[in-house]
Amino acid sequence: MSFQDRADAGRQLARALAGYKGQQPVVLALPRGGVSVAAEVATALDAPLDVILVRKIGVPFQPELAMGAVVDGDEPLVVRNEAVIRHAGIGEAAFQAVCDSELAEIERRRQRYLGGRERIEVAGRSAIVIDDGIATGATMRAALRATRLRKPKKLILAVPVAPTDGLAAMRREADEIVCIEAHADLGAIGYYYSDFRAVPDEAVIALLAQFPVRKEKPQSAA
């Protein structure tokens, strides 16, 4: 096993991202597992922590197979995997039904995790987007595209483990990629963790509470 648990993975990732300390980055996590990783990075970089509410749109008869993803926002961003949609023979009505279901779950999580919490400003800052690993990459691709729309100065993808081909595809979405381990034949992300237990909502809420939103001092002009 490469990582004891998500906190250990976060500490290793934080060391790889140490150069961003003092540059006022913002750390954005994909719930739930990504929050446990990102909290360690945010602590090490003395950075604010926020979440990106993104959900995979799974094929109805094979939910683990992503035919797209959707990200929360004033206008939710939907990323479609047309190859999977065609191969699975999914019609537009069936796609939309799953998308609507995932949007409802995003709204539930937004109310539960964030409530009235103010969102972190991303524009003009280095945004570090973190998950506990990449499998198909559908949710991460959507998260990166949604973050790009918020106009960060630099967009960084940071994960403990990912497939090499998936990382290559992500280079079109992120300005920089930081990955501790890349494998040609990845298998399941959980294989690389000694402890990969599901992260409950309560743990996400508790971690976010450790990072209250604070007003950042503007960076001085160069």
N, C-alpha and C positions, 0 to 999 in steps of 0.2 A: 504494500500500500504506500502511495506517495504522500498522503496527508492523514494525520491523525483524525481530524475533524475539520469542519468549515472554519473554525477560528484559527486553527493551525495554518490552513490554506491562506487565510486572510493575512496572517503575519508574514508568511513567505512572499505573498504578493506585495505587501506594504514595503518590504525591503527592495523589491524590484522597482517600485514607484517612488523611492525616497527622494529622487531629484525634483519632485513636484512640491515638496514641503517648502513653505515660504512663498509659493507662487499663487496662493489663494485659489486652489482648485476646488471643485465641488464633486462629491462622490455620489453617484446615482446607482441604486441597486435594483435588481429584479427580484421581487418577492417570489417564494419566501426564502429559499436557500441562499440567494445572493445577498440578503441583508446581513446574515451572520458573517459572511466573508467581508463585505464592504465595511461593516462596523469596525473591524480591525484596521482596515486601511484608513478610514476617516480619523480614527484615534491617532494613528502614527503620523498622519500628515496634518493633524490639527485642522481638519476640513469639515464643512457641514455635510450631513448625510440626508439624502432624500430617496424616494423610491420612484421607479418607473412602472406604472401599472400596465402590464402587457400580458396577454393570454394567447396561447396557441389555439388556432382553429383546426381541430382535428377532424379527420375523415370520420363520418358517422359510425361506420362499422369497424373502424380501426382508429380509435381516438388518439393513440400515441403517434400516428402518422400525421404530420402537419401539412395541411393544404393551405395554410396561411397563418397570420397572426394579426392581432388588433391591439392598439395602444390607446390608453386613455388620453383625453384632451378635449378642448373646446369643440373641436371637430375630430372625432376618433380617426386615427390613421390605420387603414387596413392594408396589409401586405399579402398578396396572393401568390401561391405557388402553382402556376398554371399547369406545369407538367404533372404534378400530383393530381390536380383537379381533373385533368383530361384522363389520366391513367385510371383513376378510380371511378370515372363516369359520374361525377357529381354535378348536378344541375344547379342553376343559380339560386333557386328557391331553397334547396337543401344547404347550400353554402351560407346563405343569408340567415337561415334558421340557427345554425351553429354559431355564427358570428354574433347574432343577437343574444344567444345564451351566454356567450363569453363576455359580452358587454355588460350583462346583468351581474356577472360575477365580479367584473372590474368595479362596478358601482358599489357592490357589497364591500369589497376590500377597501375602496376609497373611504367609505364611511367608517369602517372599522379601524383602519390603520391611521387615517389622517384626520378625520373629523373636520374641525375648523382650522387645522394646522396650516400655516402659511407655506406656500411652496418656495423652494430655493430659486433664486435668480441664476440663470445659466448664461445669458447673453454676455459675450465678451470675456468669458472665463474658460479655463481648461476643465472640461467635463470628463470625468472618469466613470465609465459605465461598467458595472461589475455583476457577474453571476458566478455560481459555484462550478460552472463548467458549460461547455457547448456540446450539444448532441447534433440535432439537425440544423440548428442555427436560425430557425424561423423566428423565434421570439427575440433573439438578440438582434437580428437584422432589422426587425420592426422597431425595436427600442433605439437603435442607433439612428435610424431615419427620423424618428420622432424627435430625438434629441438634437439632431442637426437642424431641424426646423426652428429650434429655440436659439439658434445663432451663437453657439459657443465659439470662443477664439480657437480652440483646439478640441478635437474629439478623440478620446482614448478608450479603446476596448481593453479591459483587463480581466483575465480569467485564470484560474489555476490550471485547468486542463481542457484540451480541445483537440479535434481531429485536424490533421495538417491540411486536408483539402478544404475543410470548413474555414480555417483561418485564412487561406489564400483567397477565398471568396469574400471574406470580411474586409480585405484590404481596400475594396471599392467603397466601403461604408465608413471606415475610421481613418483618422490621420495617423494614428499610431496603435500598434497592438502589443500588449504585454501578456505573455502566457508562460507560465512556469514549465509546463510539459505539453508537448504536441505529439500525437501518435497517429501514424498512418492507419492503423486498425484500432480505433478507440474502444469500441464496445460500449458498455454502460458507464456513465460518469461515476456511479457509486462504487465501481470496482477500484477506483483510485483513492477511496476514503476508508479508513478503518471504521469510522462511525459516520454513517450517511442517513441517520434517522430523519424523518420528515420534520420540518420546522413548523410548529403550530403558530396560529395567528397571535397568540399571547406573547410568544417570544419576539415576533416582529414588532409588536406594539411596545414591548419593554425596551428593545434596542433603540427604536426611534425616539423614545422618551429620553434616552441618554444624550440625544443630540438636538436640543431645542433650537428652533430657528433663531439665528442671531443676525443682527445687521452688520454686514461686512464693511470695513473701511475701504474706500475706493483706492485702487492701485495708483501710485504716482506715475505721471507720464514720464516716459523715457527721455 
